[in-house]
Amino acid sequence: MGVRLTMIGPASPITEEFQRGWDAALRAVRDWHDSQAKKTLIQARRDRFPKNLEREAAVHRRSAEIIVTLTPDDV
């Protein structure tokens, strides 16, 4: 894996431990967005005006898809 440097500076290398935590956090966020999308779609089925809820679910689905592409350098 190696040590990479962040935008903070050379005193803050990205260690393997940090990378494991980063990956775990991204999985947690992805799972949260997935569950929110499912919950919102269930609400949309019960609502008289489901379009807004369907759009919200689509945003959560898209967020879950792209969240895994983030790197520590992106933030």
C-alpha positions as CSV (number, residue, x, y, z in Angstrom):
1,M,0.0,0.0,0.0
2,G,2.7,2.5,0.9
3,V,2.5,5.8,2.6
4,R,0.9,8.7,0.8
5,L,0.9,12.3,1.9
6,T,-2.2,14.3,2.4
7,M,-2.9,18.0,1.7
8,I,-2.4,18.7,5.4
9,G,1.3,18.2,4.9
10,P,4.2,15.8,5.1
11,A,3.6,15.3,8.8
12,S,0.3,13.4,8.2
13,P,1.0,10.3,6.1
14,I,-1.9,7.9,5.4
15,T,-1.2,4.8,7.3
16,E,-2.7,1.4,6.8
17,E,-4.7,1.8,10.0
18,F,-6.1,5.1,8.7
19,Q,-7.0,3.5,5.4
20,R,-8.9,0.7,7.1
21,G,-10.8,3.2,9.1
22,W,-11.5,5.2,6.0
23,D,-12.8,2.2,4.2
24,A,-15.0,1.2,7.1
25,A,-16.5,4.7,7.3
26,L,-17.2,4.7,3.5
27,R,-19.0,1.3,3.9
28,A,-21.0,2.7,6.8
29,V,-22.1,5.7,4.7
30,R,-22.9,3.6,1.7
31,D,-25.0,1.2,3.8
32,W,-26.8,4.2,5.4
33,H,-27.6,5.7,2.0
34,D,-28.8,2.3,0.7
35,S,-31.2,1.9,3.7
36,Q,-32.5,5.4,3.3
37,A,-33.2,4.8,-0.3
38,K,-35.1,1.6,0.5
39,K,-37.0,3.3,3.3
40,T,-37.9,6.3,1.1
41,L,-39.2,3.9,-1.7
42,I,-41.4,2.2,0.8
43,Q,-42.8,5.6,1.9
44,A,-43.3,6.5,-1.8
45,R,-45.6,3.4,-2.3
46,R,-47.8,4.6,0.5
47,D,-47.9,8.3,-0.4
48,R,-50.4,10.0,-2.6
49,F,-47.7,12.0,-4.3
50,P,-44.7,9.7,-4.6
51,K,-42.6,11.6,-7.2
52,N,-40.6,13.7,-4.6
53,L,-39.9,10.6,-2.5
54,E,-38.8,8.7,-5.6
55,R,-36.4,11.5,-6.5
56,E,-35.1,11.5,-2.9
57,A,-34.6,7.7,-3.1
58,A,-32.7,8.2,-6.4
59,V,-30.4,10.7,-4.7
60,H,-29.6,8.2,-1.9
61,R,-29.0,5.4,-4.4
62,R,-26.6,7.6,-6.4
63,S,-24.8,8.8,-3.3
64,A,-24.3,5.1,-2.2
65,E,-22.8,4.4,-5.6
66,I,-20.4,7.3,-5.7
67,I,-19.4,7.4,-2.1
68,V,-16.9,4.6,-2.5
69,T,-14.9,6.6,-5.0
70,L,-13.9,9.1,-2.4
71,T,-10.3,9.2,-1.2
72,P,-8.8,10.9,1.8
73,D,-7.2,13.4,-0.7
74,D,-10.8,14.5,-1.7
75,V,-11.6,15.9,1.7
